[in-house]
């Protein structure tokens, strides 16, 4: 295998990869061996038809496609490792020459990692974040905990009000005919939650327990059930029960119930400390983001579209893994949201660009500042990874490739670069 690199515009390159005629012949024979059990020609037993006979009957190119599919992945991988350029996209493959007895030649168009010209990256000015914790914020946290510990109390001496949780019987009709999925008994509904069709919950305000009433609505034009979209409907409803939340009093007893503290004052002081810690962490992240954004603005780089496409696909794959962990396949997500893979990729592009820009400028800072990571640091990081995987650190290090270890080293160097530029920034 030999490879030539042709430089194209906008940080793109074309690898011209040539595989010897001998290697191509081996691939043709492998393609024949893979398919021969399926080939049937009169006069020969199935699986026993000579390759020459197959090529004579169906043409010399009968096995070309399979042979090419066998060769391209491995030969491209070799070429990518040997070509001397840093590839940052999936290849676009095109076959230039495929003929028995001749070298197999194909090209791979790829994006090349762009050069970055750094502007100012130290003494960046960013807005100072407010990390003070107010009494109102502490009280809001107390109220959240009170909500969690609220009890549902039935009331019988009034009509439905906004915010009530009711137990509802209902049945829906379109043109006087009941429709599928439009009926429920003792359905729990919080008035004002927006759980039902627009206009439905509002008409239940003022309803009396046990008395039937009609609720008239129009289904949205974009409603999930096409047969109901845009249709006028009447729901015959009956409120069976009204419940209201009863929140516990914010006092020492409450503090003892929800925390390890004896008094409300101590509980509030602990909440204040936790809020302060959370605000400080959020401020640190915001400062890092603001500094990196300014460094990107000050830098010059030309990002190839193929690199953005590859990064967007990676982001979609990461998202698909996250929702799959929650029990929903990516295909189901696309169906429920009405999206396609193409629209999902398009939506990810701005984030893809930001991720690429951040990585590139930080790698440039690592280079400019000669930031280094020791082998001991890498070993310590692998040990932390092994602990999270519940593995032996030496075993994990053994199965890791050199490229993976280099990636860890660069990631750690980038963390140091983030610390450097953030500490050097000025808060104004």
N, C-alpha and C positions, 0 to 999 in steps of 0.2 A: 504494500500500500504506500502511495506517495500522496502528499497534499501540497497544494499551492494556495496562497492567500491573495485574493484580489481586494484591495481597499475600495469601498464604495462611499458615497456621500452620507452625511448625517450619522456617523459612527456605526455604519453597517459594513459588513465584509462578506465576501463569497469565498467559501472553501471549495476548491476544485480537487476532488478526491478520485484517485485512479487506483483501481484494483487489478492486479495482473490477470491475464487470460487464464493462467493455471488455476488461480483462486476462483475465478468465475466459473470455470469448468467444474470444480469441486462443488460449488453451490448449485449448479444445474443438476449434478448427479444426486445431491442431497434432496433437491426438490422432487426429482423423479422417485427416489426411494420413499419419500414421504407420501407420494400420491399413488404409487403403483398398485397398491392393494385395491384402489377404487376404480382403476382403469380396466375397461372391458372392450375387447376387439374380437370379432368373429374369427375362429380358428386358433385362439389362444385361451388358455385357462385364465380366469380372473386373477390378477396380481402377477402374472407371468409374461406380460407383454413386454418385449425388449424396448428400451428407451428409443433406439433408432427407429423402430417401427412406429412408435407414437409420434415422433417428430416428423416422420415421413407422411403420416396420415393427416396430422393436425398442424403441421408447420413447425419450423425450427424454434419459433418463439413461444411454443406451448408452455414451457417451464420458466420463461423469463421473469414473469411477475413474482412467482414464488422464490426464485433464486435471488432476485433483487431484495425482496422482503427479508430474506435470510442474511444477506450481506450488509445492507445499509445500517442497521442499528450498531453492529459491532465495529464496522469500519469507520462510521462517523465518530464513535466514541474514541477510537484510536486517534483519528485526525484531530479531534478537538483537544486531545491531550498534547499533541505534537505541534500544533500550528503556531504556538507562540503568542496567541491573542487571548484575552479574557472574555469568554462568551457569556452573555447575560440574557439570552432569549432562547426559545425553542427554535430549532432549525426549520427552514422552509426548503424541502428537498425537491430537486429537479434532476431527472436522468438525462445525461448528455449523450451517452453511447452505451448501447446494450446489443451485443452481437456475438454469436458463437465464434470462438477462436480469436476474439479480440479482447483487449482490456475493457473492463466495466468502468465507466466514468460517470460520476454524478456530482452535483453541486449542492452545497448547503449554505443558504443565505442566513446570516445570523447578525444579531446586534452585538456590538463590542462595547465593553465598559468605557463610558466617556471620561475624558480628562476633566478635572475640576480646577478652575482658577479661583483660589480663595481671595476674598476681599478681607475686610476687617472681621476678626473673629474674637478679639479680646476687647475688654472695656465696652462691651455692648450695653446700651442703656435699656432697661426694662422697668415697667411700672412696679412699684412696691405693693405687695399684696397685704391686705388687712387680715391679720391672724388673731385679732382680739375676739374674745367670745363674750357676747352680750347676755344679759339676764333673760331677754326675750328668747334667745336661741336655746338656753338651758330649759326654760319653761316649755318650749315647743317639744323638746325631747321628753320631758316629763309627760306632756299631753299625749305623745305617741304611745308611751308605755301605758298610760291610762286607757287609751283606745284599745290596746291589745288585751287589756284585762277587763274590758267592759262586759256587762251582762245584758242579755236581751230580756226586757220586761214587757209582758203583754198589757195593753191598755184597752179598755172597753167603753170609756165614757166620752169618746170624741171620734171625729171623722179622720180620714187619712190626711197626713201632712207631708210636706216635702222632707225627705230624709228618713221617713219611716221604712221599716222592713215589714212587708206584708206577705201573707200566705194567700195566693190568688188562684181561683178557678177561672179558666178562660177557654173560649172556643171561637175560632175565626171563620168568617164566611165571606166569599166573593160572589156577588150576584145571588145571594141567598143559599149558596152551596158551600158546605164545609170543605176545607182543603186539608191535605196531608200535612202533618207537623204543626197544625194550628191549634192543638188542644193541649191543655195542661191542668192538673189538679194539685192544689196545695203547693203551687210553684212559689218559691221564695224570691221576692223581688224588692230591691231597695229603690224607693222612689227618688228619682233624680240621678240615678246611676248611669242612665243612657243605655241600659242593657237591651231595651226593646226598640221597636221602630220609632223614629222621631214623632213626637206628638202623643204617643201612647201613654206614657207615665204621667204626663201633665194632666190628662183627663181623669186620672184616678184620684187626684187631690180633691178632697171633699167627699169621697165615697164613704158610705156607711157600712159597717160590718153586717154581713148577711143579706144585703140588698143588691139585687142585680142591676147592672147598668150597661149601656152600649158604649163602646169606644170606637170611634170612626177614624180611620187612618188611610194614608195612601202609601203603598210600598215604594221605596226609592227606585229610580230607573235602573240603578246599578245593583239591584238586589240579587243575592246569591242564587235564589231559585228563579230561573228565567220565566217560568209560567206565572209568577206573581209580580214580576217587575213592573212598576208603574200602575198597578191595579189598585182600585179603591176596595177597602175591606171593612167589615164590621166585626168587632170582637164582643161577644157576650161575656161579661165578667161578673165575678162575685168575690168580694173580699171576705175571707174567712177569719182572719186574725190580723191585728196590728201590733207590731212590736217596736219598742224604742230602746235605744242604748242607755244604760245606766252606768256612768263612769264612776270609778271609785274616787273618793276624796284624796287630794294630794296632801297627805299628812304622814306622820311618823309610822303609822300602821302600814300604810301603802308602801313606804320605803322598805320596811322590814319584809313585806311580802314579795317584792320584786328585786331585792338586792341583798347584799351581805351587811348593809348598814342599819344602824338602830334609829337614825333620825333622818328626816327629809333634808335637813341642811347638809349632812354628810353625803347623802345620795346625790344631791345637786352638785356638790363640790367635785365628786368623782365624775359626774357627767361633764362638768366644765373642763376637767383635765383631759378627758377622752376627746371632747370636741376640739380642744386646743391642739392636741396631737394630730387629729384628723385634718384640721385646717392647715397646720404646718406642713404636713405631707402633701396636701393638695397644692399649697403655695409653691413648694419645691418643684413639683411636677410642672406647674404652670410656668414657673420661671425658666425651667429647662426648655420647655416647648417654645417660649417666647424668644429665648436666646438663639435656639437653633433656627427658628423662623427668620430672625434677623440675619444670621450667618448665610442662610440660603439666599436671601434678598441681595446680600453683598457679593455673592459668588457668581461665577459664570460657568455654565455647563449646557451641553446639548444632549438631551435624553432621547434616544431613538424610540420610535413608537412601538417597535417589537418588544423592547424591554418593558415598556409600560403594560403592554398586553400580557406578557408573561407574569408580571407582578400582580396584575388584576386577577388573573386566573388562580394564582397562589392564594390571594385573599379570599376568593370564592371558595376554594378548596378548604381553607381554614374555617370559614363560616359554615360550610356543609358539615365538617367534622363536629363543630360545636352543637349544631342543632340535632345532629344524629345522636349525640350523647344525651340529648333530652328526649329521645324516642321519636324524632320526626325525620324522615328522609328528605334529602334536598329536592327530590322530584315532587314530594308531597308539598313542600314549602312553595315551590314554583307554582304548583296547581292552585293552592289556597290563595296566593297573592296575585295570581293572574300574570306573573312575570315569565320571561323566558330566560334561558342561559345568557343570551346576548344582552338583554336589558340588565341582568345582574352584573355581568362583566362591565358594562358601560357605567353603571352606578359606582362600581369599585374603582374606576380609573382615577378620580381625584385623590383618593386615599393612596392608591398605588404610586402616583407621582410624588406625593408628600413623603411616603416611606423611602422611595428611591433617593430623592433629594437629600433627606436627612442622613441616610447611610453614606452617600457619596461625600458630603461635606465633612462628616465626622471622620471618615477614612482619610480625607485630605488633611484634617487637623492632626490625626495620628502620625501621618507622614511628616508634616511640617514641624511637629514638636518632638519627633523621634521617640514617641511613646513606645515603651517596650513592656512585654509581659514575660515574666520568668517561667521556666519549666515548673518550678515549685508552685507558682500561682495556678498554673494549668492543672497540676496534680490535685491541688486543693479543691479546684472547681469540679473536677471529675469525681472526687470523693463526695462532694455535696450532692452531685447528680446521682451517684450510686446509692447514697443514703435514701434519697427520695424514691428511687426505683427498687429499694430493698435488695441491692446487689452488692457483691464484693467489689471494692474500688479497683483492685488490680485486675479482676476479671473484666470489668467494664472497659478499663484502659486497653486491655489486650484485644478486645473485639472492635474497638474504635479504629477507623482508618486514619491515616496521617492527615487527610483532607479535613476530617471531622475535628481532629485536634487543632489544626490550624484555624478552623472556623471558631472554635472556642477561644483561642488566643486572640483573634481579631475582635470578637465580641467583647472580651474583657478590656482590650485596648480602647475600644469605642466607649465603654463605660468610663474609663479614665479620661478620655477626651471630653465627655459630657461634663464630668466633674470640673475639669480644668476651665472650660469656657464659662460654666455657670458661676464658679467661684470668682472668675475674673470680671464678671458682669457687674454693672453699677445699677443699683435700685434707685429710681428717682420718683 
